[in-house]
Amino acid sequence: MKEIVHKKLNQLQATAICGNDISSSCLYVSALTILYAGQYAWISLLIVAVVLFLFRKIYAEVVGAIPLNGGAYNVLLNTSTKRLASVAATLTVLSYMATAVISASEGMHYLHGIFEGLNVTIATVVVLVLFTGLAILGIGESAFVAVIIFMTHIGTLTLLVLASAWFVLSHGLDTFHINWQTPIASGSIKTALFLGFSAAMLGISGFESSANFVEEQEHGVFPKTLRNMWGIVSFFNPVIAILLISVIPLTEVGENKESLLAHLGDTTGGAWLAWLISIDAVMVLCGAVLTSFVGVSGLLNRMTLDRILPNYFLKQNKRGSHYRIVISFLILCLSVLFATNGHLESLAGVYTFSFLAVMALFGIGNLLLKYKRRKLPRPERARGIAVVTAVFFVIAAFLGNMSLNINSFYTFLQYMIPALIFIGIMLNRVTLIRLLIEALEYFYQPLRKMVILSNRYLESLSSKINSQEFVFFTKGDDITILNKVLQYVEDNETTKKLKIVHVKKDTVDNEALKKDLEVLDRAYDSLDIEFIEIEGVFGPEIIDELSEKWKIPKNFMFIGSPGNKFSYRVADLGGVRLIM
């Protein structure tokens, strides 16, 4: 397919797209944390800021080493198996789906507070359709809208903080002292902090989004988006929590939890500030919908290129957007909206547990990268103990949310299991086709003519799937490494054809390598192995030339982990995968 190149995103644009999602949490996470941690909510939110600081390095190391779209899916695909990577991808898609529907619906609930005659369900559908159209127009147009929403939101939050701080300076800390002396509902400070932390982790959903469209960002922008997102939530969430317990009695939090910041604005600045916050909430929650569409487009395109999803989704329009992916995601969101009858609590479990699981898997992917790809160059490195600590905190938050609402976890499983079944079918479709052929031949002998026609179609489909060739560029590796390569291809790919290419600088034949491959060719009967030697220097030019000549996409080409002396970054190789 002809690749359509579009302008890369700068720091502000990339930050706005992913920042709208994570910064929209400022509208509800403080209220949610106060409900569980009371006057100690700001401490729970500071702990979350520390965890997010650890994840900055984790994400920066992984994406710096393998700067390709896909987030957790990408790192696990290059360090483990395609099955585990597919689990991470499924969780990410579920998280985006829940984020899009919840954000659109919550935004329309805020708008309903201003215009009481608004039908929330119809308005939610309109929002989803509008942002589908925006995503189809292209990421450049999406970024322009995202920047406007983002800057408005940050300005509104800053105004709220300043108004609340002035109110506290003018009226004193009486409310704060009363709240501070209020007995803790959970009975102990430790329990309150843990439950508050578990709830507060919802405030970092969206942090993973930037990794899902990193290829659309200018070089060096990605780590800056991580820094910017961390700075936003680390400042606003704890500060707003402190201001809330300094202005609003804890007894009023529960009855105003749906729009607590608007209530804070009304108390500290008047009706105009409450109205402004409500309008801002509508805008930034719609911005989170846009983040979901952009993130899922990058992820599903990568999965399609890796043949986990049908090639049908690769089609692009003139603007370079994968409109079939965007429209399919819209259909999925609408089906979920109507299946749950707009009951947001049902989706909250999917939203919570999906993104927490994705962050944990990303941390595990970082550890695998350190172990399996230790020679791979990377601009930043997260210390192993920091990665383990971050993953531990995420797992603790996962378990904490289970204790807060076990029914939400069951709802999460109801969405997760069918999604995994679908991915399992796609990964094992060749085996299932063979079983179907044998079943037809065995059970339907009387309908022989129909069976023959069906089998011809299924055989053709199976051959088409198996016919895709893969390429492994060897450095003249020994038989042990080559054996691991063949094991990986046999276990993770549906292909039956593998070209092993040795790019050499001299004309000397590598007889030992040829003999090793002859042994492996006999050992792996299911694989058709072709050995090719090319004179030259391995690099992007060789990859481009062979990809064009053999009509093999670059993501079907594998290399071992390059060392520090390698002249190119992995990103320069156009999507070539690491398998050793």
C-alpha positions as a Python dict, from the first residue, in 0.01 Angstrom:
ca = {
    (1, 'M'): (0, 0, 0),
    (2, 'K'): (113, 354, -71),
    (3, 'E'): (220, 521, 251),
    (4, 'I'): (77, 869, 307),
    (5, 'V'): (313, 1096, 499),
    (6, 'H'): (173, 1377, 712),
    (7, 'K'): (333, 1646, 923),
    (8, 'K'): (467, 1535, 1261),
    (9, 'L'): (321, 1673, 1584),
    (10, 'N'): (515, 1925, 1789),
    (11, 'Q'): (537, 1927, 2169),
    (12, 'L'): (222, 2135, 2230),
    (13, 'Q'): (11, 1936, 1984),
    (14, 'A'): (121, 1596, 2116),
    (15, 'T'): (81, 1708, 2478),
    (16, 'A'): (-266, 1845, 2406),
    (17, 'I'): (-390, 1521, 2245),
    (18, 'C'): (-285, 1297, 2534),
    (19, 'G'): (-304, 1571, 2799),
    (20, 'N'): (-677, 1628, 2754),
    (21, 'D'): (-740, 1273, 2873),
    (22, 'I'): (-517, 1279, 3180),
    (23, 'S'): (-598, 1640, 3275),
    (24, 'S'): (-973, 1575, 3254),
    (25, 'S'): (-922, 1361, 3565),
    (26, 'C'): (-875, 1683, 3763),
    (27, 'L'): (-1253, 1730, 3735),
    (28, 'Y'): (-1338, 1422, 3939),
    (29, 'V'): (-1035, 1255, 4096),
    (30, 'S'): (-1006, 1496, 4391),
    (31, 'A'): (-1370, 1437, 4487),
    (32, 'L'): (-1330, 1061, 4446),
    (33, 'T'): (-1014, 1053, 4658),
    (34, 'I'): (-1168, 1268, 4933),
    (35, 'L'): (-1460, 1026, 4959),
    (36, 'Y'): (-1217, 748, 5060),
    (37, 'A'): (-922, 931, 5217),
    (38, 'G'): (-1102, 1234, 5359),
    (39, 'Q'): (-868, 1509, 5474),
    (40, 'Y'): (-567, 1297, 5374),
    (41, 'A'): (-665, 1286, 5006),
    (42, 'W'): (-385, 1522, 4903),
    (43, 'I'): (-128, 1276, 5044),
    (44, 'S'): (-276, 991, 4838),
    (45, 'L'): (-258, 1215, 4532),
    (46, 'L'): (107, 1298, 4604),
    (47, 'I'): (184, 924, 4621),
    (48, 'V'): (25, 888, 4279),
    (49, 'A'): (248, 1169, 4154),
    (50, 'V'): (555, 975, 4278),
    (51, 'V'): (436, 658, 4100),
    (52, 'L'): (380, 855, 3780),
    (53, 'F'): (731, 1002, 3811),
    (54, 'L'): (868, 646, 3813),
    (55, 'F'): (664, 562, 3504),
    (56, 'R'): (809, 862, 3319),
    (57, 'K'): (1146, 687, 3305),
    (58, 'I'): (987, 349, 3232),
    (59, 'Y'): (800, 479, 2929),
    (60, 'A'): (1091, 695, 2812),
    (61, 'E'): (1331, 399, 2817),
    (62, 'V'): (1101, 164, 2626),
    (63, 'V'): (984, 409, 2361),
    (64, 'G'): (1334, 555, 2328),
    (65, 'A'): (1463, 206, 2249),
    (66, 'I'): (1171, 100, 2026),
    (67, 'P'): (998, 419, 1904),
    (68, 'L'): (701, 256, 1734),
    (69, 'N'): (325, 294, 1785),
    (70, 'G'): (155, 48, 2016),
    (71, 'G'): (260, 127, 2373),
    (72, 'A'): (252, -186, 2589),
    (73, 'Y'): (170, -396, 2281),
    (74, 'N'): (484, -273, 2107),
    (75, 'V'): (727, -349, 2391),
    (76, 'L'): (580, -694, 2460),
    (77, 'L'): (578, -780, 2090),
    (78, 'N'): (951, -706, 2076),
    (79, 'T'): (1043, -875, 2405),
    (80, 'S'): (797, -1165, 2455),
    (81, 'T'): (531, -1341, 2249),
    (82, 'K'): (264, -1213, 2016),
    (83, 'R'): (-1, -1369, 2242),
    (84, 'L'): (104, -1169, 2548),
    (85, 'A'): (137, -856, 2335),
    (86, 'S'): (-216, -915, 2205),
    (87, 'V'): (-349, -931, 2562),
    (88, 'A'): (-194, -589, 2631),
    (89, 'A'): (-342, -453, 2308),
    (90, 'T'): (-687, -586, 2395),
    (91, 'L'): (-672, -422, 2737),
    (92, 'T'): (-566, -94, 2579),
    (93, 'V'): (-853, -99, 2328),
    (94, 'L'): (-1101, -175, 2606),
    (95, 'S'): (-959, 116, 2805),
    (96, 'Y'): (-996, 351, 2508),
    (97, 'M'): (-1348, 227, 2442),
    (98, 'A'): (-1457, 287, 2800),
    (99, 'T'): (-1278, 624, 2809),
    (100, 'A'): (-1453, 745, 2493),
    (101, 'V'): (-1802, 647, 2609),
    (102, 'I'): (-1761, 762, 2968),
    (103, 'S'): (-1600, 1093, 2870),
    (104, 'A'): (-1865, 1172, 2609),
    (105, 'S'): (-2147, 1083, 2846),
    (106, 'E'): (-1999, 1269, 3145),
    (107, 'G'): (-1941, 1574, 2928),
    (108, 'M'): (-2304, 1570, 2821),
    (109, 'H'): (-2416, 1532, 3183),
    (110, 'Y'): (-2226, 1854, 3260),
    (111, 'L'): (-2394, 2019, 2961),
    (112, 'H'): (-2732, 1892, 3084),
    (113, 'G'): (-2667, 2085, 3404),
    (114, 'I'): (-2657, 2402, 3194),
    (115, 'F'): (-2930, 2311, 2943),
    (116, 'E'): (-3178, 2096, 3131),
    (117, 'G'): (-3377, 2001, 2821),
    (118, 'L'): (-3079, 1818, 2668),
    (119, 'N'): (-3120, 1446, 2597),
    (120, 'V'): (-2793, 1303, 2732),
    (121, 'T'): (-2795, 979, 2530),
    (122, 'I'): (-2860, 1149, 2196),
    (123, 'A'): (-2603, 1418, 2276),
    (124, 'T'): (-2347, 1146, 2362),
    (125, 'V'): (-2403, 981, 2024),
    (126, 'V'): (-2362, 1318, 1850),
    (127, 'V'): (-2030, 1379, 2030),
    (128, 'L'): (-1896, 1035, 1934),
    (129, 'V'): (-1998, 1085, 1570),
    (130, 'L'): (-1849, 1436, 1555),
    (131, 'F'): (-1512, 1322, 1687),
    (132, 'T'): (-1520, 1026, 1452),
    (133, 'G'): (-1543, 1274, 1167),
    (134, 'L'): (-1261, 1481, 1315),
    (135, 'A'): (-1037, 1174, 1347),
    (136, 'I'): (-1111, 1080, 985),
    (137, 'L'): (-1005, 1429, 872),
    (138, 'G'): (-656, 1355, 1004),
    (139, 'I'): (-433, 1395, 1306),
    (140, 'G'): (-334, 1751, 1211),
    (141, 'E'): (-693, 1875, 1236),
    (142, 'S'): (-740, 1670, 1554),
    (143, 'A'): (-432, 1833, 1706),
    (144, 'F'): (-561, 2185, 1629),
    (145, 'V'): (-886, 2119, 1816),
    (146, 'A'): (-703, 1940, 2098),
    (147, 'V'): (-472, 2239, 2155),
    (148, 'I'): (-766, 2480, 2188),
    (149, 'I'): (-939, 2249, 2439),
    (150, 'F'): (-618, 2187, 2631),
    (151, 'M'): (-519, 2551, 2669),
    (152, 'T'): (-873, 2646, 2774),
    (153, 'H'): (-876, 2370, 3034),
    (154, 'I'): (-538, 2459, 3186),
    (155, 'G'): (-643, 2826, 3196),
    (156, 'T'): (-971, 2738, 3370),
    (157, 'L'): (-800, 2517, 3630),
    (158, 'T'): (-544, 2792, 3699),
    (159, 'L'): (-823, 3046, 3745),
    (160, 'L'): (-1002, 2810, 3986),
    (161, 'V'): (-684, 2757, 4191),
    (162, 'L'): (-619, 3133, 4212),
    (163, 'A'): (-981, 3211, 4308),
    (164, 'S'): (-982, 2938, 4574),
    (165, 'A'): (-644, 3045, 4714),
    (166, 'W'): (-768, 3406, 4741),
    (167, 'F'): (-1085, 3282, 4913),
    (168, 'V'): (-876, 3091, 5171),
    (169, 'L'): (-653, 3393, 5233),
    (170, 'S'): (-962, 3612, 5277),
    (171, 'H'): (-1171, 3378, 5495),
    (172, 'G'): (-904, 3193, 5693),
    (173, 'L'): (-853, 2820, 5760),
    (174, 'D'): (-1149, 2749, 5987),
    (175, 'T'): (-1303, 2498, 5745),
    (176, 'F'): (-964, 2327, 5704),
    (177, 'H'): (-924, 2283, 6081),
    (178, 'I'): (-1277, 2143, 6115),
    (179, 'N'): (-1218, 1897, 5830),
    (180, 'W'): (-879, 1796, 5970),
    (181, 'Q'): (-1038, 1699, 6301),
    (182, 'T'): (-1314, 1494, 6135),
    (183, 'P'): (-1297, 1120, 6225),
    (184, 'I'): (-1177, 895, 5941),
    (185, 'A'): (-1458, 684, 5795),
    (186, 'S'): (-1232, 384, 5727),
    (187, 'G'): (-1102, 378, 6084),
    (188, 'S'): (-727, 422, 6026),
    (189, 'I'): (-500, 657, 5835),
    (190, 'K'): (-323, 367, 5658),
    (191, 'T'): (-649, 227, 5523),
    (192, 'A'): (-768, 572, 5421),
    (193, 'L'): (-443, 643, 5236),
    (194, 'F'): (-450, 305, 5060),
    (195, 'L'): (-813, 334, 4948),
    (196, 'G'): (-758, 697, 4852),
    (197, 'F'): (-448, 598, 4651),
    (198, 'S'): (-639, 320, 4473),
    (199, 'A'): (-913, 563, 4373),
    (200, 'A'): (-663, 837, 4287),
    (201, 'M'): (-485, 613, 4035),
    (202, 'L'): (-782, 682, 3808),
    (203, 'G'): (-631, 1028, 3773),
    (204, 'I'): (-342, 902, 3558),
    (205, 'S'): (-546, 721, 3294),
    (206, 'G'): (-433, 855, 2962),
    (207, 'F'): (-63, 861, 3053),
    (208, 'E'): (-9, 568, 2818),
    (209, 'S'): (-177, 741, 2523),
    (210, 'S'): (130, 924, 2396),
    (211, 'A'): (311, 591, 2342),
    (212, 'N'): (34, 477, 2107),
    (213, 'F'): (98, 752, 1851),
    (214, 'V'): (471, 817, 1901),
    (215, 'E'): (542, 774, 1527),
    (216, 'E'): (324, 1080, 1458),
    (217, 'Q'): (539, 1296, 1690),
    (218, 'E'): (852, 1491, 1602),
    (219, 'H'): (1182, 1344, 1721),
    (220, 'G'): (1240, 1413, 2091),
    (221, 'V'): (881, 1517, 2164),
    (222, 'F'): (766, 1197, 2338),
    (223, 'P'): (961, 1234, 2668),
    (224, 'K'): (846, 1596, 2685),
    (225, 'T'): (482, 1486, 2668),
    (226, 'L'): (548, 1254, 2963),
    (227, 'R'): (707, 1538, 3160),
    (228, 'N'): (420, 1775, 3080),
    (229, 'M'): (148, 1526, 3174),
    (230, 'W'): (326, 1441, 3498),
    (231, 'G'): (364, 1808, 3585),
    (232, 'I'): (-5, 1882, 3525),
    (233, 'V'): (-151, 1607, 3744),
    (234, 'S'): (124, 1635, 4009),
    (235, 'F'): (41, 2002, 4061),
    (236, 'F'): (-330, 2040, 4005),
    (237, 'N'): (-466, 1724, 4173),
    (238, 'P'): (-300, 1762, 4517),
    (239, 'V'): (-342, 2142, 4518),
    (240, 'I'): (-712, 2122, 4429),
    (241, 'A'): (-760, 1855, 4699),
    (242, 'I'): (-601, 2084, 4962),
    (243, 'L'): (-813, 2378, 4848),
    (244, 'L'): (-1128, 2164, 4861),
    (245, 'I'): (-1074, 2060, 5222),
    (246, 'S'): (-989, 2424, 5303),
    (247, 'V'): (-1315, 2558, 5154),
    (248, 'I'): (-1580, 2282, 5140),
    (249, 'P'): (-1694, 2089, 5451),
    (250, 'L'): (-1637, 1715, 5407),
    (251, 'T'): (-2005, 1655, 5471),
    (252, 'E'): (-2086, 1838, 5144),
    (253, 'V'): (-1846, 1640, 4925),
    (254, 'G'): (-2068, 1337, 4879),
    (255, 'E'): (-2377, 1531, 4770),
    (256, 'N'): (-2172, 1735, 4518),
    (257, 'K'): (-1935, 1463, 4396),
    (258, 'E'): (-2063, 1474, 4036),
    (259, 'S'): (-1961, 1839, 3995),
    (260, 'L'): (-1748, 1918, 4298),
    (261, 'L'): (-1517, 2160, 4115),
    (262, 'A'): (-1815, 2357, 3987),
    (263, 'H'): (-1939, 2374, 4349),
    (264, 'L'): (-1591, 2492, 4457),
    (265, 'G'): (-1599, 2756, 4183),
    (266, 'D'): (-1945, 2873, 4288),
    (267, 'T'): (-1829, 2902, 4651),
    (268, 'T'): (-1503, 3085, 4581),
    (269, 'G'): (-1580, 3290, 4271),
    (270, 'G'): (-1952, 3292, 4218),
    (271, 'A'): (-2196, 3155, 3959),
    (272, 'W'): (-1986, 3277, 3664),
    (273, 'L'): (-1689, 3061, 3769),
    (274, 'A'): (-1912, 2757, 3825),
    (275, 'W'): (-2058, 2809, 3476),
    (276, 'L'): (-1709, 2844, 3324),
    (277, 'I'): (-1592, 2522, 3493),
    (278, 'S'): (-1898, 2336, 3362),
    (279, 'I'): (-1830, 2457, 3005),
    (280, 'D'): (-1463, 2365, 3045),
    (281, 'A'): (-1565, 2019, 3169),
    (282, 'V'): (-1774, 1965, 2856),
    (283, 'M'): (-1483, 2066, 2633),
    (284, 'V'): (-1204, 1869, 2801),
    (285, 'L'): (-1413, 1554, 2838),
    (286, 'C'): (-1483, 1577, 2466),
    (287, 'G'): (-1108, 1620, 2422),
    (288, 'A'): (-1058, 1290, 2605),
    (289, 'V'): (-1289, 1132, 2345),
    (290, 'L'): (-1055, 1262, 2074),
    (291, 'T'): (-756, 1114, 2258),
    (292, 'S'): (-924, 774, 2250),
    (293, 'F'): (-984, 790, 1875),
    (294, 'V'): (-626, 901, 1799),
    (295, 'G'): (-469, 644, 2032),
    (296, 'V'): (-679, 350, 1916),
    (297, 'S'): (-613, 437, 1551),
    (298, 'G'): (-236, 410, 1600),
    (299, 'L'): (-264, 89, 1801),
    (300, 'L'): (-509, -98, 1577),
    (301, 'N'): (-315, 0, 1266),
    (302, 'R'): (-4, -154, 1420),
    (303, 'M'): (-196, -471, 1513),
    (304, 'T'): (-332, -496, 1158),
    (305, 'L'): (17, -463, 1012),
    (306, 'D'): (120, -752, 1236),
    (307, 'R'): (-173, -960, 1100),
    (308, 'I'): (-355, -985, 1432),
    (309, 'L'): (-648, -801, 1272),
    (310, 'P'): (-772, -835, 911),
    (311, 'N'): (-597, -635, 638),
    (312, 'Y'): (-932, -466, 576),
    (313, 'F'): (-836, -202, 835),
    (314, 'L'): (-520, -87, 651),
    (315, 'K'): (-712, 128, 402),
    (316, 'Q'): (-628, 500, 430),
    (317, 'N'): (-801, 808, 293),
    (318, 'K'): (-627, 1096, 115),
    (319, 'R'): (-546, 1261, 449),
    (320, 'G'): (-361, 952, 574),
    (321, 'S'): (-614, 848, 841),
    (322, 'H'): (-727, 488, 883),
    (323, 'Y'): (-1094, 566, 851),
    (324, 'R'): (-1208, 203, 868),
    (325, 'I'): (-1046, 166, 1210),
    (326, 'V'): (-1207, 491, 1330),
    (327, 'I'): (-1554, 395, 1205),
    (328, 'S'): (-1526, 45, 1353),
    (329, 'F'): (-1427, 197, 1687),
    (330, 'L'): (-1730, 427, 1669),
    (331, 'I'): (-1959, 127, 1610),
    (332, 'L'): (-1802, -50, 1907),
    (333, 'C'): (-1851, 256, 2130),
    (334, 'L'): (-2215, 300, 2024),
    (335, 'S'): (-2291, -66, 2080),
    (336, 'V'): (-2147, -47, 2430),
    (337, 'L'): (-2337, 275, 2506),
    (338, 'F'): (-2672, 117, 2413),
    (339, 'A'): (-2589, -222, 2564),
    (340, 'T'): (-2532, -56, 2903),
    (341, 'N'): (-2822, 192, 2855),
    (342, 'G'): (-2582, 470, 2945),
    (343, 'H'): (-2513, 311, 3286),
    (344, 'L'): (-2164, 451, 3342),
    (345, 'E'): (-2088, 243, 3651),
    (346, 'S'): (-2091, -66, 3428),
    (347, 'L'): (-1815, 83, 3214),
    (348, 'A'): (-1620, 223, 3507),
    (349, 'G'): (-1485, -124, 3587),
    (350, 'V'): (-1367, -176, 3230),
    (351, 'Y'): (-1204, 166, 3234),
    (352, 'T'): (-1032, 122, 3573),
    (353, 'F'): (-896, -230, 3548),
    (354, 'S'): (-799, -208, 3181),
    (355, 'F'): (-563, 86, 3207),
    (356, 'L'): (-413, -36, 3538),
    (357, 'A'): (-341, -374, 3378),
    (358, 'V'): (-188, -199, 3074),
    (359, 'M'): (46, 5, 3295),
    (360, 'A'): (153, -305, 3486),
    (361, 'L'): (222, -490, 3160),
    (362, 'F'): (422, -193, 3033),
    (363, 'G'): (638, -211, 3345),
    (364, 'I'): (686, -585, 3292),
    (365, 'G'): (777, -511, 2930),
    (366, 'N'): (1043, -270, 3054),
    (367, 'L'): (1195, -546, 3272),
    (368, 'L'): (1191, -785, 2976),
    (369, 'L'): (1362, -519, 2764),
    (370, 'K'): (1638, -491, 3025),
    (371, 'Y'): (1681, -868, 3036),
    (372, 'K'): (1641, -965, 2670),
    (373, 'R'): (1753, -648, 2491),
    (374, 'R'): (2022, -516, 2721),
    (375, 'K'): (2249, -421, 2427),
    (376, 'L'): (1978, -216, 2258),
    (377, 'P'): (2067, 157, 2270),
    (378, 'R'): (1823, 381, 2458),
    (379, 'P'): (1839, 749, 2554),
    (380, 'E'): (1718, 690, 2910),
    (381, 'R'): (1728, 402, 3156),
    (382, 'A'): (1494, 337, 3448),
    (383, 'R'): (1655, 157, 3742),
    (384, 'G'): (1529, -196, 3793),
    (385, 'I'): (1421, -133, 4152),
    (386, 'A'): (1221, 171, 4037),
    (387, 'V'): (1039, -38, 3775),
    (388, 'V'): (956, -312, 4025),
    (389, 'T'): (833, -50, 4274),
    (390, 'A'): (611, 116, 4013),
    (391, 'V'): (459, -217, 3906),
    (392, 'F'): (400, -307, 4271),
    (393, 'F'): (206, 17, 4327),
    (394, 'V'): (-7, -44, 4016),
    (395, 'I'): (-89, -399, 4127),
    (396, 'A'): (-177, -263, 4472),
    (397, 'A'): (-413, -11, 4309),
    (398, 'F'): (-567, -290, 4101),
    (399, 'L'): (-637, -496, 4415),
    (400, 'G'): (-754, -185, 4601),
    (401, 'N'): (-1012, -110, 4332),
    (402, 'M'): (-1129, -471, 4349),
    (403, 'S'): (-1194, -425, 4721),
    (404, 'L'): (-1372, -95, 4657),
    (405, 'N'): (-1610, -243, 4400),
    (406, 'I'): (-1587, -612, 4315),
    (407, 'N'): (-1887, -586, 4083),
    (408, 'S'): (-1690, -351, 3860),
    (409, 'F'): (-1422, -618, 3830),
    (410, 'Y'): (-1683, -874, 3721),
    (411, 'T'): (-1808, -627, 3460),
    (412, 'F'): (-1450, -587, 3337),
    (413, 'L'): (-1424, -964, 3292),
    (414, 'Q'): (-1749, -969, 3094),
    (415, 'Y'): (-1591, -740, 2834),
    (416, 'M'): (-1240, -880, 2858),
    (417, 'I'): (-1313, -1248, 2801),
    (418, 'P'): (-1502, -1209, 2467),
    (419, 'A'): (-1231, -972, 2342),
    (420, 'L'): (-960, -1226, 2425),
    (421, 'I'): (-1160, -1501, 2255),
    (422, 'F'): (-1175, -1293, 1935),
    (423, 'I'): (-799, -1227, 1945),
    (424, 'G'): (-738, -1595, 2014),
    (425, 'I'): (-938, -1686, 1704),
    (426, 'M'): (-738, -1442, 1491),
    (427, 'L'): (-404, -1572, 1621),
    (428, 'N'): (-502, -1935, 1564),
    (429, 'R'): (-712, -1889, 1251),
    (430, 'V'): (-498, -2120, 1036),
    (431, 'T'): (-540, -2410, 1280),
    (432, 'L'): (-914, -2341, 1306),
    (433, 'I'): (-946, -2338, 926),
    (434, 'R'): (-772, -2676, 903),
    (435, 'L'): (-1004, -2819, 1170),
    (436, 'L'): (-1306, -2683, 984),
    (437, 'I'): (-1190, -2844, 659),
    (438, 'E'): (-1148, -3182, 828),
    (439, 'A'): (-1485, -3149, 1002),
    (440, 'L'): (-1662, -3072, 674),
    (441, 'E'): (-1503, -3370, 504),
    (442, 'Y'): (-1593, -3603, 790),
    (443, 'F'): (-1950, -3500, 873),
    (444, 'Y'): (-2090, -3390, 537),
    (445, 'Q'): (-1999, -3664, 292),
    (446, 'P'): (-2356, -3670, 144),
    (447, 'L'): (-2314, -3305, 45),
    (448, 'R'): (-1986, -3379, -130),
    (449, 'K'): (-2012, -3110, -400),
    (450, 'M'): (-2089, -2837, -147),
    (451, 'V'): (-1808, -2960, 79),
    (452, 'I'): (-1559, -2950, -211),
    (453, 'L'): (-1649, -2588, -290),
    (454, 'S'): (-1628, -2490, 78),
    (455, 'N'): (-1295, -2665, 118),
    (456, 'R'): (-1151, -2495, -189),
    (457, 'Y'): (-1236, -2156, -39),
    (458, 'L'): (-1095, -2251, 302),
    (459, 'E'): (-780, -2398, 146),
    (460, 'S'): (-733, -2078, -54),
    (461, 'L'): (-780, -1869, 261),
    (462, 'S'): (-532, -2083, 455),
    (463, 'S'): (-273, -2067, 174),
    (464, 'K'): (-310, -1689, 154),
    (465, 'I'): (-242, -1654, 526),
    (466, 'N'): (54, -1893, 516),
    (467, 'S'): (204, -1743, 200),
    (468, 'Q'): (321, -1421, 367),
    (469, 'E'): (701, -1431, 371),
    (470, 'F'): (912, -1315, 663),
    (471, 'V'): (1275, -1204, 668),
    (472, 'F'): (1541, -1240, 935),
    (473, 'F'): (1866, -1048, 897),
    (474, 'T'): (2145, -1254, 1051),
    (475, 'K'): (2490, -1127, 1148),
    (476, 'G'): (2631, -1475, 1088),
    (477, 'D'): (2486, -1598, 1417),
    (478, 'D'): (2559, -1946, 1551),
    (479, 'I'): (2310, -2232, 1533),
    (480, 'T'): (2175, -2167, 1885),
    (481, 'I'): (2058, -1816, 1801),
    (482, 'L'): (1916, -1922, 1463),
    (483, 'N'): (1728, -2205, 1634),
    (484, 'K'): (1565, -1956, 1873),
    (485, 'V'): (1467, -1740, 1576),
    (486, 'L'): (1296, -2033, 1404),
    (487, 'Q'): (1123, -2132, 1727),
    (488, 'Y'): (988, -1777, 1763),
    (489, 'V'): (857, -1771, 1405),
    (490, 'E'): (697, -2114, 1439),
    (491, 'D'): (531, -2026, 1771),
    (492, 'N'): (418, -1670, 1692),
    (493, 'E'): (360, -1638, 1318),
    (494, 'T'): (133, -1815, 1071),
    (495, 'T'): (388, -1805, 790),
    (496, 'K'): (549, -2108, 626),
    (497, 'K'): (817, -1908, 441),
    (498, 'L'): (1124, -1747, 593),
    (499, 'K'): (1412, -1576, 418),
    (500, 'I'): (1734, -1563, 621),
    (501, 'V'): (1950, -1281, 486),
    (502, 'H'): (2319, -1228, 562),
    (503, 'V'): (2452, -886, 460),
    (504, 'K'): (2832, -910, 437),
    (505, 'K'): (3110, -668, 351),
    (506, 'D'): (3337, -920, 174),
    (507, 'T'): (3307, -1198, -81),
    (508, 'V'): (3408, -1481, 155),
    (509, 'D'): (3142, -1750, 183),
    (510, 'N'): (3024, -1838, 533),
    (511, 'E'): (3024, -2216, 504),
    (512, 'A'): (2956, -2273, 875),
    (513, 'L'): (2639, -2063, 857),
    (514, 'K'): (2519, -2252, 550),
    (515, 'K'): (2573, -2589, 719),
    (516, 'D'): (2389, -2475, 1031),
    (517, 'L'): (2092, -2366, 821),
    (518, 'E'): (2087, -2699, 638),
    (519, 'V'): (2053, -2873, 975),
    (520, 'L'): (1778, -2636, 1087),
    (521, 'D'): (1595, -2672, 755),
    (522, 'R'): (1567, -3046, 815),
    (523, 'A'): (1461, -2992, 1178),
    (524, 'Y'): (1181, -2749, 1091),
    (525, 'D'): (979, -2930, 825),
    (526, 'S'): (688, -2688, 853),
    (527, 'L'): (904, -2391, 748),
    (528, 'D'): (1034, -2322, 398),
    (529, 'I'): (1375, -2164, 471),
    (530, 'E'): (1566, -1971, 205),
    (531, 'F'): (1919, -1845, 271),
    (532, 'I'): (2037, -1533, 84),
    (533, 'E'): (2374, -1359, 101),
    (534, 'I'): (2408, -994, -3),
    (535, 'E'): (2721, -786, -28),
    (536, 'G'): (2694, -444, 131),
    (537, 'V'): (2641, -268, 463),
    (538, 'F'): (2327, -341, 663),
    (539, 'G'): (2108, -35, 714),
    (540, 'P'): (1785, 141, 614),
    (541, 'E'): (1881, 142, 245),
    (542, 'I'): (1915, -237, 231),
    (543, 'I'): (1585, -280, 416),
    (544, 'D'): (1402, -37, 185),
    (545, 'E'): (1547, -205, -124),
    (546, 'L'): (1455, -560, -19),
    (547, 'S'): (1111, -459, 110),
    (548, 'E'): (1031, -303, -227),
    (549, 'K'): (1190, -583, -430),
    (550, 'W'): (1024, -872, -243),
    (551, 'K'): (698, -689, -159),
    (552, 'I'): (742, -774, 209),
    (553, 'P'): (633, -509, 464),
    (554, 'K'): (909, -397, 700),
    (555, 'N'): (720, -512, 1009),
    (556, 'F'): (757, -867, 870),
    (557, 'M'): (1134, -828, 886),
    (558, 'F'): (1324, -927, 1202),
    (559, 'I'): (1665, -846, 1345),
    (560, 'G'): (1850, -931, 1663),
    (561, 'S'): (1912, -659, 1920),
    (562, 'P'): (2171, -414, 1784),
    (563, 'G'): (2455, -305, 2011),
    (564, 'N'): (2583, 41, 2099),
    (565, 'K'): (2813, 39, 1794),
    (566, 'F'): (2520, 7, 1550),
    (567, 'S'): (2508, 315, 1327),
    (568, 'Y'): (2130, 357, 1326),
    (569, 'R'): (1841, 387, 1569),
    (570, 'V'): (1569, 120, 1558),
    (571, 'A'): (1330, 395, 1445),
    (572, 'D'): (1545, 450, 1133),
    (573, 'L'): (1476, 94, 1017),
    (574, 'G'): (1112, 163, 936),
    (575, 'G'): (936, -73, 1178),
    (576, 'V'): (1165, -378, 1165),
    (577, 'R'): (1093, -600, 1467),
    (578, 'L'): (1334, -728, 1731),
    (579, 'I'): (1305, -1096, 1816),
    (580, 'M'): (1640, -1182, 1971),
}
